[in-house]
Every structure is written in C-alpha cells, then in structure tokens.
Amino acid sequence: MKREFYHRTGKGVEACPDCKNRQRFIGLSQQVAEDLCEVWVRCICGYDATQGRDRMEDVMGSLDSANLVCALENCWNEPLRRRAGPTVPGEQDV
C-alpha cells in the first residue's frame, strides 16, 4: 500500500540526499507477518532512507496522518541524521 503526501513547509525535514526534496514523499506499508506491517517513507524521487532497515512496525500498516508523521521522523529524519554524523565537533550519538 502507498500514499503520496506533502509536508507543507519542509521545516524540520531532512533534505533528500539525491534531489534535496523536503516536502513530497510517499508513505509505504508492507505486510511482513500475519499480524505485522512495516511502514516507512520514501522520497518522491525514489530514495529510501531506510535501505530496508529502520522501518516502523504497525499491526494494521495504516498510512493515516499520525503514522505518516511518525514515519517521517523515525524512518526518514533519524536515518539521515545518523548517516550525516555529529553536527557539533566532539558530539556523539548515545
């Protein structure tokens, strides 16, 4: 299942490494077990920040607004921030 969505301002959203997009995304949901789905976000250009990992788990795999907001933060922003590394010299993820 998939659903295209827009972030109105792009504020607080990490830019896509491929196309620099911060506003147009596709929410995806895939059943991975009898009672478990993975939900994640992919850029409209096709870039997947999860690379098959870091996906959110949801029983129903809903692509409602609440799940898309969570997926944008946890399956897009967080993986991109980890790959970018510390933003302050000497700062490390704990």
SVG drawing of the C-alpha trace seen along z (x, -y; Angstrom):
<svg xmlns="http://www.w3.org/2000/svg" viewBox="-6 -26 41 41">
<polyline fill="none" stroke="black" stroke-width="0.4" points="0.0,0.0 1.3,-3.5 0.1,-7.1 1.7,-10.3 1.8,-13.2 3.1,-16.7 4.8,-18.4 3.6,-22.0 6.8,-23.8 9.5,-21.2 10.7,-22.8 12.4,-20.2 12.6,-17.6 16.0,-16.4 16.7,-17.0 16.8,-14.1 20.5,-13.3 19.6,-12.7 17.2,-15.5 17.2,-17.9 13.4,-17.5 11.9,-18.3 8.2,-18.3 6.9,-15.5 7.0,-11.9 5.4,-8.5 4.3,-6.6 4.6,-2.9 3.2,0.1 4.1,3.7 2.8,6.8 5.8,8.8 4.0,11.3 0.5,12.4 -0.2,9.6 2.6,7.2 3.3,4.5 6.2,2.2 5.5,-1.5 8.2,-3.9 8.6,-6.9 10.4,-7.2 11.2,-10.4 9.2,-11.1 12.4,-10.6 12.6,-7.0 15.3,-7.5 14.7,-5.2 16.5,-6.4 15.7,-3.1 17.6,-0.9 15.4,1.9 16.1,1.2 14.8,-1.3 11.2,-0.8 8.3,-1.4 6.1,1.5 2.3,1.3 -0.2,4.1 -2.6,2.7 0.0,0.9 -2.1,-2.3 -1.0,-5.2 -3.1,-7.7 -1.7,-11.2 -0.4,-10.1 1.6,-7.2 3.0,-9.3 4.2,-11.9 5.9,-9.2 7.4,-7.5 8.7,-10.8 10.5,-11.4 11.7,-7.8 12.2,-6.4 13.4,-9.5 14.9,-12.1 16.6,-9.8 18.4,-7.6 19.6,-10.6 20.8,-12.4 22.7,-9.2 24.4,-9.0 25.3,-12.7 27.1,-12.2 27.6,-14.6 26.7,-18.2 28.9,-19.6 32.6,-18.7 33.0,-16.0 29.3,-15.3 28.3,-11.6 25.1,-9.7 24.4,-7.8"/>
</svg>
